């Protein structure tokens, strides 16, 4: 009997210890996930912040910088501001909602191919200082590209051509679409859907790659180029043996709980409203909604490295928070701290190049500049990083100040000619409010 009692006591102690350890593990895993909190708990004045941000955004809508916008700010892992403004379009029929999905445009570059590239660097499958042609074999025979390194390419220091309008290969001079490249009915040779009822030839990407191979290369200096981001998805598939889209979902989006983050949302039956972008008068001849705005990405079937991702603000914030925590989120490590710190540092400041590897960075003398001349807000830390998007999006992470800033809008509605988001410097002006809104300063 005594032995049985002893055994029961030991078992009970073991169970208690296991529960205690499980509780500790749970607390650790939850400690670095985003939660909601009041601005005042982070030392910020909610009245000041709301009045200032409301004023900037209301003026932006009035000046037709965008019909609506959404802003999310997290401080020290706590979402202290998340607000939607305006409507999807200027007819004021559909108000912007906090769970709306946006076309991220070039923000895709740091949320799509870049995490995959960082993981592959971690695994030793990519070396930043080897010629990119080591991995992208066609460039081994291209004289002006065979020696360019991945580091130079990601820092926009390689001198590559900024952009190629591949739509010119698809549309005739009279404005009609060439049927040898695009059809209105899917077939075995035309599977990639560029828009509802527009299907691109399966191997059109090969034509794009050839034109990139033949493109000019200039002097090695800061010259922003998105061309290799069209190539990266194919490279990632070659190195991993998995589709680019599946690899991102499996290794990043789903483990992060970023369930709306992905490509081609119109094919996924989300309950969320999708904010439209431009009324396309060249290719799709209708309001573009739920399909990527960027024409080059659309010709790849909407799955690309330069553009094509859609997400809600909260899902986007999870990725940026993971970056700001140098690769970990929810108790899981996605990328090594060493790799993210290396990727988020300025690479070629001596060449007046502010960029890091894939990420954008503050202007080199940013803290000395006025809001009008700075990029982004002059108060951001030197170690901060992010990216902007052509459709009116912007994301930024500031480890020094423990601040994540998400700005989503559809400034290209009804056309990309609407440029007051730049003229009024709205994204930086809103960002600055969260550095100036301290309760102690009042």
C-alpha positions as CSV (number, residue, x, y, z in Angstrom):
1,X,0.0,0.0,0.0
2,X,2.8,2.3,0.9
3,X,4.5,1.7,-2.4
4,X,1.3,2.4,-4.3
5,X,0.9,5.7,-2.4
6,X,4.5,6.7,-3.2
7,X,3.9,5.9,-6.9
8,X,0.7,8.0,-6.9
9,X,2.4,10.9,-5.3
10,X,5.2,10.7,-7.8
11,X,2.8,10.6,-10.7
12,X,0.8,13.5,-9.3
13,X,4.0,15.6,-9.0
14,X,5.0,14.6,-12.5
15,X,1.6,15.8,-13.9
16,X,1.8,19.1,-11.9
17,X,5.4,19.7,-13.2
18,X,4.3,18.9,-16.8
19,X,1.4,21.3,-16.5
20,X,3.7,24.0,-15.0
21,X,6.1,23.5,-17.9
22,X,3.3,23.6,-20.5
23,X,2.0,26.8,-18.9
24,X,5.5,28.4,-19.1
25,X,5.9,27.3,-22.7
26,X,2.5,28.7,-23.6
27,X,3.3,32.0,-21.9
28,X,6.6,32.2,-23.8
29,X,4.9,31.4,-27.1
30,X,2.2,34.0,-26.6
31,X,4.6,36.7,-25.2
32,X,5.7,38.0,-28.7
33,X,2.4,37.9,-30.5
34,X,0.4,41.0,-31.3
35,X,-2.4,41.9,-28.9
36,X,-4.6,45.0,-28.6
37,X,-4.0,47.7,-26.0
38,X,-5.0,51.3,-25.2
39,X,-2.5,53.9,-26.4
40,X,-2.2,55.3,-22.9
41,X,-0.8,52.0,-21.7
42,X,2.2,52.7,-24.0
43,X,2.6,56.3,-22.8
44,X,0.8,57.8,-25.8
45,X,-2.0,60.4,-25.8
46,X,-5.0,58.9,-27.6
47,X,-6.8,62.2,-28.0
48,X,-3.8,63.9,-29.6
49,X,-3.2,60.9,-31.9
50,X,-6.8,60.5,-33.1
51,X,-7.3,64.3,-33.7
52,X,-4.0,64.6,-35.7
53,X,-4.4,61.4,-37.7
54,X,-8.1,62.1,-38.4
55,X,-7.2,65.6,-39.7
56,X,-4.5,64.3,-42.0
57,X,-6.5,61.5,-43.5
58,X,-9.7,63.5,-43.8
59,X,-7.8,66.2,-45.7
60,X,-6.3,63.4,-47.9
61,X,-9.7,62.1,-48.8
62,X,-10.9,65.7,-49.5
63,X,-7.9,66.3,-51.8
64,X,-8.6,62.9,-53.5
65,X,-5.3,61.4,-52.5
66,X,-7.4,58.2,-52.0
67,X,-11.1,57.5,-51.4
68,X,-10.3,55.7,-48.1
69,X,-7.5,54.4,-46.0
70,X,-6.6,52.1,-43.1
71,X,-3.9,52.6,-40.4
72,X,-2.6,50.1,-37.9
73,X,0.2,50.9,-35.4
74,X,1.7,48.5,-32.9
75,X,3.9,49.6,-30.0
76,X,6.0,47.1,-28.1
77,X,3.9,44.2,-29.5
78,X,0.6,45.9,-28.7
79,X,-1.8,47.2,-31.4
80,X,-2.6,50.7,-30.0
81,X,-4.2,52.2,-33.1
82,X,-6.3,50.5,-35.8
83,X,-8.7,52.7,-37.7
84,X,-10.4,52.8,-41.1
85,X,-11.4,55.9,-43.0
86,X,-13.5,56.8,-46.0
87,X,-14.9,54.4,-48.6
88,X,-13.7,52.0,-51.3
89,X,-14.5,54.4,-54.0
90,X,-15.6,58.1,-54.3
91,X,-19.3,57.1,-54.7
92,X,-19.3,56.5,-50.9
93,X,-21.2,53.2,-51.1
94,X,-18.8,50.8,-49.4
95,X,-17.1,52.1,-46.2
96,X,-13.6,50.9,-45.5
97,X,-13.6,48.1,-42.9
98,X,-10.9,46.9,-40.5
99,X,-10.9,43.5,-42.1
100,X,-10.7,44.6,-45.7
101,X,-8.1,43.1,-48.0
102,X,-5.8,45.4,-50.0
103,X,-3.5,44.9,-53.0
104,X,-0.1,45.4,-51.4
105,X,1.8,46.2,-54.7
106,X,5.6,46.5,-54.2
107,X,5.2,45.7,-50.5
108,X,5.0,42.2,-51.9
109,X,8.8,42.3,-52.5
110,X,9.6,42.1,-48.7
111,X,6.6,39.9,-47.8
112,X,6.9,37.4,-50.7
113,X,10.3,36.5,-52.1
114,X,12.4,38.2,-49.4
115,X,11.5,35.9,-46.4
116,X,12.1,32.9,-48.7
117,X,15.5,34.2,-49.8
118,X,16.5,34.9,-46.1
119,X,15.5,31.3,-45.2
120,X,17.5,30.0,-48.1
121,X,20.5,32.1,-47.0
122,X,20.1,30.6,-43.5
123,X,20.1,27.1,-45.0
124,X,23.3,27.8,-47.1
125,X,21.4,27.4,-50.3
126,X,22.1,31.0,-51.4
127,X,25.2,33.1,-50.9
128,X,24.8,36.8,-51.2
129,X,28.3,37.4,-52.5
130,X,28.4,34.8,-55.2
131,X,27.3,35.8,-58.7
132,X,23.6,35.5,-59.1
133,X,24.3,33.5,-62.2
134,X,25.5,30.7,-59.9
135,X,21.8,30.1,-59.2
136,X,20.1,31.7,-62.2
137,X,21.9,29.7,-65.0
138,X,20.7,31.8,-68.0
139,X,22.9,34.7,-66.7
140,X,26.1,32.7,-67.0
141,X,26.0,33.4,-70.7
142,X,25.0,37.1,-70.4
143,X,28.1,39.3,-70.4
144,X,26.6,42.3,-68.6
145,X,25.0,40.2,-65.8
146,X,27.1,37.1,-65.2
147,X,29.2,38.7,-62.4
148,X,26.4,40.6,-60.6
149,X,26.0,39.4,-57.0
150,X,22.7,38.8,-55.2
151,X,23.8,41.4,-52.6
152,X,24.2,44.1,-55.3
153,X,20.8,43.1,-56.8
154,X,18.9,43.1,-53.5
155,X,20.4,46.5,-52.6
156,X,19.5,48.0,-56.0
157,X,23.2,48.6,-56.6
158,X,23.6,46.4,-59.7
159,X,22.7,49.0,-62.3
160,X,19.8,46.9,-63.7
161,X,17.1,48.4,-65.8
162,X,14.3,49.7,-63.5
163,X,11.3,48.3,-65.3
164,X,10.1,46.7,-68.5
165,X,6.5,47.1,-69.6
166,X,5.8,43.6,-70.7
167,X,2.2,44.6,-71.6
168,X,3.7,46.1,-74.7
169,X,4.4,42.5,-75.9
170,X,0.8,41.6,-75.4
171,X,-1.2,44.6,-76.8
172,X,-1.2,45.6,-80.5
173,X,-0.8,49.2,-81.6
174,X,-4.6,49.4,-82.1
175,X,-5.1,48.4,-78.5
176,X,-6.3,44.9,-79.1
177,X,-4.8,41.9,-77.3
178,X,-2.6,39.5,-79.2
179,X,-4.4,36.1,-79.1
180,X,-1.1,34.2,-79.3
181,X,-0.4,35.4,-75.7
182,X,-3.8,36.0,-74.1
183,X,-7.1,34.2,-74.5
184,X,-10.6,34.7,-73.0
185,X,-11.1,31.0,-72.5
186,X,-8.7,28.7,-70.6
187,X,-7.0,25.8,-72.4
188,X,-4.1,23.5,-71.5
189,X,-1.7,26.1,-73.0
190,X,-3.5,29.1,-71.4
191,X,-3.9,28.4,-67.7
192,X,-2.6,31.5,-66.0
193,X,-5.5,33.8,-65.1
194,X,-4.6,37.5,-65.3
195,X,-8.1,38.6,-64.6
196,X,-11.6,37.2,-64.7
197,X,-11.9,35.9,-68.2
198,X,-8.2,36.7,-69.3
199,X,-5.8,33.8,-69.6
200,X,-2.1,34.1,-70.3
201,X,-0.1,31.6,-72.2
202,X,1.7,29.2,-69.8
203,X,5.2,29.9,-71.0
204,X,4.9,33.7,-71.3
205,X,7.1,33.9,-68.3
206,X,9.9,32.5,-70.4
207,X,9.5,35.4,-72.8
208,X,9.7,37.8,-69.8
209,X,12.9,36.1,-68.6
210,X,14.5,36.4,-72.1
211,X,13.7,40.1,-72.2
212,X,15.2,40.6,-68.7
213,X,18.3,38.7,-69.9
214,X,18.7,41.1,-72.8
215,X,18.0,44.3,-70.8
216,X,20.8,46.9,-70.4
217,X,22.9,47.3,-67.3
218,X,24.2,50.7,-66.3
219,X,26.8,51.9,-63.8
220,X,26.8,50.3,-60.4
221,X,25.0,52.9,-58.4
222,X,21.7,53.2,-56.6
223,X,19.1,52.4,-59.3
224,X,15.8,50.8,-58.1
225,X,14.9,47.8,-60.2
226,X,12.1,45.3,-59.8
227,X,13.2,43.0,-62.7
228,X,14.8,40.2,-60.6
229,X,11.7,40.1,-58.4
230,X,9.9,38.6,-61.4
231,X,12.6,35.9,-61.5
232,X,12.8,35.1,-57.8
233,X,9.6,32.9,-57.6
234,X,11.0,30.6,-60.3
235,X,14.4,30.5,-58.5
236,X,12.8,29.7,-55.2
237,X,10.9,26.8,-56.8
238,X,14.1,25.5,-58.3
239,X,16.0,25.6,-54.9
240,X,13.2,24.2,-52.8
241,X,11.4,21.8,-55.1
242,X,8.1,23.4,-54.0
243,X,5.8,26.0,-55.7
244,X,6.6,29.5,-54.6
245,X,3.1,30.1,-53.3
246,X,3.0,26.8,-51.3
247,X,6.5,27.4,-49.9
248,X,5.4,30.8,-48.5
249,X,2.2,29.6,-47.1
250,X,3.8,26.5,-45.4
251,X,6.8,28.3,-43.9
252,X,5.5,31.7,-43.1
253,X,1.9,32.8,-43.7
254,X,0.0,29.9,-42.1
255,X,2.3,29.4,-39.1
256,X,2.1,33.2,-38.4
257,X,-1.7,33.0,-38.6
258,X,-1.8,35.4,-41.5
259,X,-4.6,33.6,-43.2
260,X,-5.6,36.4,-45.7
261,X,-2.0,36.9,-46.8
262,X,-1.6,35.5,-50.3
263,X,-2.1,35.8,-54.0
264,X,-5.3,35.9,-56.2
265,X,-7.8,36.5,-53.4
266,X,-10.7,36.4,-55.9
267,X,-10.1,32.6,-56.2
268,X,-10.2,31.9,-52.4
269,X,-13.7,32.9,-51.3
270,X,-12.7,35.1,-48.5
271,X,-15.6,36.7,-46.6
272,X,-13.6,39.9,-46.4
273,X,-14.3,42.8,-48.7
274,X,-11.5,43.4,-51.2
275,X,-10.7,47.1,-51.9
276,X,-10.5,47.9,-55.6
277,X,-7.6,49.6,-57.3
278,X,-7.6,51.2,-60.7
279,X,-10.2,51.5,-63.5
280,X,-7.9,49.8,-66.1
281,X,-8.3,51.4,-69.5
282,X,-5.5,49.4,-71.2
283,X,-5.6,45.7,-70.5
284,X,-8.6,44.6,-68.4
285,X,-10.9,47.5,-69.4
286,X,-12.8,47.5,-66.1
287,X,-12.4,48.2,-62.4
288,X,-9.6,46.0,-61.1
289,X,-10.7,44.4,-57.8
290,X,-9.3,41.2,-56.3
291,X,-6.8,40.8,-59.1
292,X,-3.3,42.3,-59.0
293,X,-3.1,45.8,-60.2
294,X,0.5,45.5,-61.5
295,X,0.4,44.4,-65.2
296,X,3.7,42.5,-65.1
297,X,2.5,40.4,-62.1
298,X,-0.8,39.9,-63.8
299,X,0.9,38.4,-66.9
300,X,2.4,35.9,-64.5
301,X,-1.1,34.8,-63.4
302,X,-1.0,37.1,-60.4
303,X,1.7,35.2,-58.6
304,X,4.9,37.1,-58.6
305,X,7.7,38.6,-56.5
306,X,7.4,42.2,-57.6
307,X,3.6,42.5,-56.7
308,X,0.6,40.3,-56.3
309,X,0.2,39.8,-52.6
310,X,-3.0,40.9,-50.8
311,X,-3.7,41.0,-47.1
312,X,-5.5,42.7,-44.2
313,X,-3.7,45.2,-42.1
314,X,-3.5,42.8,-39.1
315,X,-2.0,39.9,-41.1
316,X,0.5,42.2,-42.6
317,X,1.4,43.5,-39.2
318,X,2.2,39.9,-38.0
319,X,4.9,39.6,-40.6
320,X,6.4,43.1,-39.8
321,X,6.3,42.3,-36.1
322,X,8.2,39.0,-36.8
323,X,10.8,41.0,-38.7
324,X,11.1,43.6,-35.9
325,X,11.6,40.7,-33.5
326,X,14.4,39.6,-35.7
327,X,12.8,36.5,-37.0
328,X,10.7,35.1,-34.2
329,X,6.9,35.3,-33.5
330,X,4.6,33.4,-31.3
331,X,7.4,31.3,-29.9
332,X,8.5,30.1,-33.3
333,X,11.7,31.1,-35.1
334,X,11.2,31.7,-38.9
335,X,14.6,33.3,-39.8
336,X,17.8,33.6,-37.9
337,X,18.5,36.9,-36.0
338,X,21.8,37.2,-37.7
339,X,20.3,37.0,-41.2
340,X,17.6,39.5,-40.6
341,X,20.0,42.0,-38.9
342,X,22.3,41.6,-42.0
343,X,19.4,42.1,-44.4
344,X,18.1,45.2,-42.7
345,X,21.4,47.1,-42.6
346,X,22.4,49.7,-45.3
347,X,24.8,48.1,-47.7
348,X,26.4,50.8,-49.9
349,X,26.1,54.1,-48.0
350,X,29.4,55.3,-49.6
351,X,27.5,55.3,-52.9
352,X,24.6,57.4,-51.5
353,X,22.5,54.3,-51.5
354,X,20.1,54.1,-48.5
355,X,18.9,50.6,-49.3
356,X,19.5,47.4,-47.3
357,X,18.8,43.9,-48.8
358,X,15.3,44.1,-50.3
359,X,14.1,46.4,-47.6
360,X,13.9,50.2,-47.9
361,X,15.6,52.3,-45.3
362,X,15.4,55.9,-44.0
363,X,17.3,58.6,-46.0
364,X,20.9,58.6,-45.0
365,X,20.6,61.9,-43.1
366,X,17.0,61.4,-42.3
367,X,17.0,62.8,-38.7
368,X,18.4,66.1,-39.9
369,X,15.6,66.7,-42.4
370,X,12.2,68.3,-42.2
371,X,9.1,66.2,-42.6
372,X,8.7,67.5,-46.1
373,X,12.2,66.3,-47.2
374,X,12.6,63.2,-45.0
375,X,11.8,59.6,-45.9
376,X,10.0,58.3,-44.0
377,X,9.2,60.4,-40.8
378,X,12.5,62.0,-39.5
379,X,12.0,60.5,-36.0
380,X,12.4,56.8,-37.1
381,X,15.4,54.9,-35.9
382,X,18.4,54.3,-38.1
383,X,17.8,50.5,-37.8
384,X,14.2,50.8,-39.1
385,X,13.1,49.4,-42.4
386,X,10.1,48.7,-44.6
387,X,8.7,49.3,-48.1
388,X,6.1,51.3,-50.0
389,X,3.7,50.1,-52.7
390,X,2.5,51.8,-55.8
391,X,-1.2,51.3,-54.9
392,X,-0.8,53.5,-51.8
393,X,0.5,51.0,-49.3
394,X,3.4,51.4,-46.8
395,X,4.8,49.2,-44.0
396,X,7.6,50.1,-41.6
397,X,9.2,48.4,-38.6
398,X,11.3,50.3,-36.1
399,X,13.2,48.0,-33.6
400,X,14.7,50.9,-31.7
401,X,11.3,52.4,-30.9
402,X,9.5,49.1,-31.0
403,X,7.0,50.5,-33.5
404,X,5.2,48.8,-36.4
405,X,3.4,51.0,-38.8
406,X,0.9,49.8,-41.5
407,X,-0.7,52.2,-44.0
408,X,-3.1,50.8,-46.6
409,X,-5.0,52.8,-49.3
410,X,-6.0,52.5,-52.9
411,X,-4.6,55.8,-54.1
412,X,-4.7,54.6,-57.7
413,X,-8.5,54.8,-57.7
414,X,-9.8,55.7,-60.2
415,X,-6.5,56.2,-61.9
416,X,-2.8,56.2,-61.1
417,X,-2.7,59.9,-62.0
418,X,-3.9,60.6,-58.5
419,X,-0.6,61.5,-56.8
420,X,-1.6,63.7,-53.8
421,X,-0.6,60.9,-51.4
422,X,3.0,62.0,-52.4
423,X,2.4,65.7,-52.7
424,X,0.8,65.9,-49.2
425,X,3.4,63.4,-47.8
426,X,0.5,61.7,-46.0
427,X,2.1,58.4,-45.1
428,X,5.1,60.0,-43.4
429,X,3.0,62.7,-41.8
430,X,0.7,60.1,-40.1
431,X,3.7,58.0,-39.1
432,X,5.3,61.0,-37.3
433,X,2.2,61.5,-35.1
434,X,3.1,58.2,-33.2
435,X,6.6,59.6,-32.4
436,X,5.2,62.9,-31.2
437,X,2.1,61.8,-29.2
438,X,3.7,61.0,-25.9
439,X,1.6,61.8,-22.8
440,X,4.8,63.1,-21.0
441,X,5.3,65.8,-23.7
442,X,1.9,67.5,-22.9
